[in-house]
Amino acid sequence: MIEALPLLGIEEEYLVVDPVSRHAVPAAREVLEAAGPLLGDNVAKEITRLQVEVRTPPSTDLAELGERLRHTRAEVARAARSRGLAVMACGMPVLGPVIPPPMTEDDRYQRGQRIYGQLNDEMSICALHVHVDVPDPEHAVYVGNHLRPWLPILIALAANSPYFAGRDTGYASWRVISWGRWPVAGAPPYFASYADYENSIAAMSQSGAVMDPGTVFWDARPSPRLPTIEVRVADVPSHVDDSMTIVGLIRGLVVTALTAVARGDLGSPYPAEVLRAAYWRAARDGLHGEALDIERAALVPASVLARRLLDHVRPSLAEIGDLPLIEDGMARMLGRGSGAVRQRKSYARRSSLPDVVDDLIEATAA
């Protein structure tokens, strides 16, 4: 029985685009200057000057959050248009001279540039981050253990970065592959306790791999600044409805995990190398291919694993009241395909990457 609905918060990152050339352009400052008076702290800079980030105030109501996100996207798009620009929700830049990306002038970002070097060359990546309230960091670690086997199918559902810098990468989510090269990124390890987590972070900090708590980039982690677990596994979807389906699934997973933890179940320690292989397969094939069922050690259609995820969280979603919304969202995603599928369909009409960008701009502001 859920005593209280966990609060949710959303962060999304968008690329700033020249609507004539369709290139990603280093004009984030102009968009922020126009959007700031409308959105205040809910719009912010990112690590490169190609990106802006938006945030929603926390809420327990998924439908309300969706309306807030639609409003925020519309305001950012309007602000960009007022400066002769556009924004698009896409995992990586489709077009433009973006390697290396122009970095934001910020002491922390510049320090990261010195430490991580050319790892920053593909940092023009845009994700959906979901914060879900948990009782304490100890619970966040145990919830992360339970989330680990489901992270690859979330990658497949949200895959929205098949093109990068003018090329088809051959992957549904190149963002996941590019991001996975960082020393503290990708699937989180299994941790027996929060003390175990802290000891690991301390050791990695000594190596230099962790610059500060904010550079622990695992796809599920105790937030360094909020009483939440932060799940950051998904490419930013081009459609708000897809974002909210992913958000609802993540809260369902967290609530399901908290119920298991209350029974004393701290999660299964699936091998990191198996999880890494499942990540690769999900990033390559996306939703319309095969996925690795980690529990059964077998390849299955990704759509089958997506439905299995929905079945896993169905009792929690029913109790929360989100089940009809998530069932409808999942049906839409399985029917029309992930963002990567839709991008490739846009390209196929005229073999045109500018068409892909145009469709992304329109979907972002719709």
N, C-alpha and C positions, 0 to 999 in steps of 0.2 A: 504494500500500500504506500503510495507516494504521499508524504506529509505535506510537502509544498512544492510547487512547480519550480524547477531551477530557472533562474534568470538566464537570458541569452543575450549575447552581444555579437555584432557582425562587423568585420573589417573587410573591405574590398579594395583592390588596387586596379587602376586603369592606366592605359597608355594614352598619351597626348599625341594627336595625329594632325598632320596637314591635310585638310580635305581635298586639296588639289593634287598634290603628289602622292598622297596616301602613305607617306613615310611617317614613322614615329619621329617626333621632333622634340628637342630639349626646351620646351616652352611651358614646363610645369608652373613656373613662377607666375606667368601671365594668367593661367587658369586659377591658381590659388588666390591671386589678387582680386579676381572677379568673383570667385565663389565664396571667399572668406566672409564678406559682410552678410551673406545669406545663410551660411552653414556654420560659421564660427569654428569651434574646435572639432567639429565633425568632418572637416576636410583638412588634410595635412600633406606635407612633403614626404617624399620617399627617398631611397638611397640614390636613385639617378634622377636627372632632370627630365627624363622621358615619362615619369610616372607621377600620379597623385593617388592618395589614399583617402577613402571615406570610412566613417564609422557611424554606427547607429547607437543611440542611447539604449541601455539594457531594458529588456521587457520579458515578461513570461508569456506573452501572447504572440504566437507565430504569425498570425494574420496581420496583427498590428505592426510587427517588425517588417513584414513584407511591404506594407504601405509606406513605412518610413524609408525603406531602401529604395522603393520606386521614386519617392519624392526626392531623395538625395541624388540619385542618378540623374533625374530630370534637371535638377538645379545645376549640377556639375556640367551636364551637357549644354545647358543654356549659357552658363558662364563661359564655356569654351567657345561657343558660337559667337558670343559678344566680342571675342578677340580674334575672330577669323580662324578658329581651330575646331577640333572635334576630340572626343574621347571614345575609346573602345575598350570593352571588357574582353580581354583575350590573354591567354597565358604568356605569350611572348610576341614581340613585334613581328608583323608579317613582312613589312618592307622597311627599308631605310638603312643607312650606314650606322649601325648600332653596335659594332664591335671595335673597340671597347665603348661602352656607353658613357656619356658625359655625367660625371658624378656630381651630386649635390654638394655645395660648399658648406660643409659642416665638419666640425673637428672630429666627431666620432666616426663619420663616414671616411674622412681622410685617413684617420688612423687605421681603419679597416683596410683601406687600399694598400697601405704600407705592409700590413701583416699578411694579407691573403693574396696580394699580387694579382696575377691573371685569372684567378678564380672569379674576380669581379667582371671579367669580360662579357659574361652572359647574365649579368645581374638585372637586366631589364625584364624581370619576371613578375607576373601578376597572379596573385593567389586570392582565395577566399579563406579568411580566418574566422573561426567560430569559437567564442568563449562561452563556456557553460559553468555556472556556479557549482562548486563542490564544497563539502564541509571544511576541508583543510588540505595542505599539500600531500599528506600521507594518502588520503583518498584519491587525489589526483594521480598519484603514481600507480595505485592499484587499478583505477579506471583505465589508465593508459595501457596496462598489461592486457586488459580485456579488449581494448580497441585494436590491438596490434593485428590480429588475423583479418579484421574487416577493412583495414586501411587500403589494401590494393583494390578492392571493388569500388571504394569511394573514388579512387584515382580514375578507374575506368568510367564511372558515371559522369565525372566532372571533366574528363579530358577535353581540352580546348586550346591546344597549341601544336597543331601538326606542321605549321609553317614557321620558319624563322629566318629573318633577314633575306627573304627572296627565294628560299628553297623549301621544298617538301622534305621534311626530316625522315620520313618513313615511320614516324611514331604518331600516336594520337596525342600524347602529352610529352613534348620535348622539354617542357619546364621541369617535369619530374626527373628526367635523365640529367639535365644540366645541373639542377639543384643537388642531386645526389652525390656530386663530386666533392661537396664541402665536407670538412672533417666531422662536423656534428650536425648532420642533416639526414633526412629520410626517416625510415621507420625507427621508433625509439627502441632501445634495448629493453629486456625484461629486468625489472628491479624488484628485489624482495622487500624493500622498505624505502621510505623517504631518506633515511640515513644512508642506505646503499646508493640512492640517486645522488645525494650530496657528495658522497665520497668520490663517485665517478666524476662529477663535475669538477671537484677540486683537483683531481689528478690530471684531467684534461686541461684545466687552467694552467697547471704547471708546465704542460707541454707547449702552451701558446695557442692551442687550437680554439680555446674559448677566450675571447677578448673581454667579455662581461656577460652577465646573465642573459642579456638580450641576444647574444650570439649562440645560444643553445637552440638550434634550428630544427630539432626533431619535430616530426609531424603531429605528435601529441606530447604535450609537456605541461607541467605546472607553470602557470603564467608567472613571470618574474615580478609583475606589478599589480596583479589582481587576484582575488580569491577564486580562481577558476582553473579549469583545464582548458588549454588552448589547442584546438585541432586545426592544423594548417596544411592539410594534405591535398586540398583540391585546387586545380586551376580555377581562376575566376570564371564563372559561367557568363556567357553573353546575355542570357535571358534571366530576369529576376525570378521567374517561376522555378527555373532550375536551381538557382541559388537557394531558394527557400526549401526546396525538396531536400537538398543536401544538408541544410541547416537542421531541418526537422529530423532527418535520419540520424544526424550526429547527436542531437539531444536524446533521441530514443536509445541510441547506443549507450550514452552516458547514464541514463536512468536505469537501463537494464543492467549495466555494470555495477552501479551503486547497490542495486538489489542483491546482486550476487556477492558483492563484498560484505554486505550486512550478514550474509549466511556464512561468512568465513572463507569464501572462494576468492583468492587473490589473483586469479588468472593463470593460464597455461603458458609455460616458457617455450613457445615455439622457436626453433633455431633461427638465429639472425640470418644465416645464409639462405634458408628457405624463404624467409620473408623478402629478402633482397631479390631473389629470383621471381617471386610473385609480383613485386613492384615492377620489375623490368617487363614482365609479360603484360601487366595491366597498362603500363605506359605505351607499349608498342601497339597492342591490339585494341585498346579502348573497350568500348561497350559492345562493339559488333565484331567480336573475335572470341578467343578462348581465354579463360582465366584459370589460375592455379587455385584449386580448393586446398587450402593449407591443411585443414583438419584431416582430409581424406587422401592427401598427396596425389591428386589426380586433376587433369585438365577437364574443365567443363565449359560449356558456353557461358560467356560473361553474363548474359541475361538470366541464366539459371542461378548464378551466384547472387545477382542483384535481387532476385525474388527471394532467395534464401535469407539475405540480409533483412528484407522487409518482414519475413516471417519471424526472424529472430527478435525484432524490436516491436512486433505487432502488439503484444500485450501491454507494453509500456506506452506505445502511441495511443492505444485505445483508452487507457487510464488517463493520459494527459489530455485527450480530446483532439489530437492531431491526426488520427488515423485516416479519416476521409481525405484530408488535404494531401497527405503524403502518398496515399494510394493513387489519387488522381495525378499527382506529380510524377510518380514512378511510371505510371502508364504512359504519360506523355513522353518521358525521356526514352523509354524503351521503344515507343512507336516512331518517334521522329529522329532518334539517335542522339548521340552526344554532340557537343559543340564541334568536335573534330570532324565528325561525319558531315555536319551541316556546312562547315568551312569547305570541305572537299567537294561537296555538291555545288556550292557557289562557284568554286574554281572551274568545275567541269562544264558549266554552261558555256563559257567562252574562253576557257584556258586563261583566265585573267585573275591575277592576285589583287589588282585594284578592286575588282568586284567583291572579293572576299572582305577587304577592308570596309567597303561601303556597306555590306550586309552587317558587319560587326558594329559599325557606328549606329546603324538604324536599330539593331536589336538592343544595344546598350541603353538607348534613350527611350525605347518603346514603352 
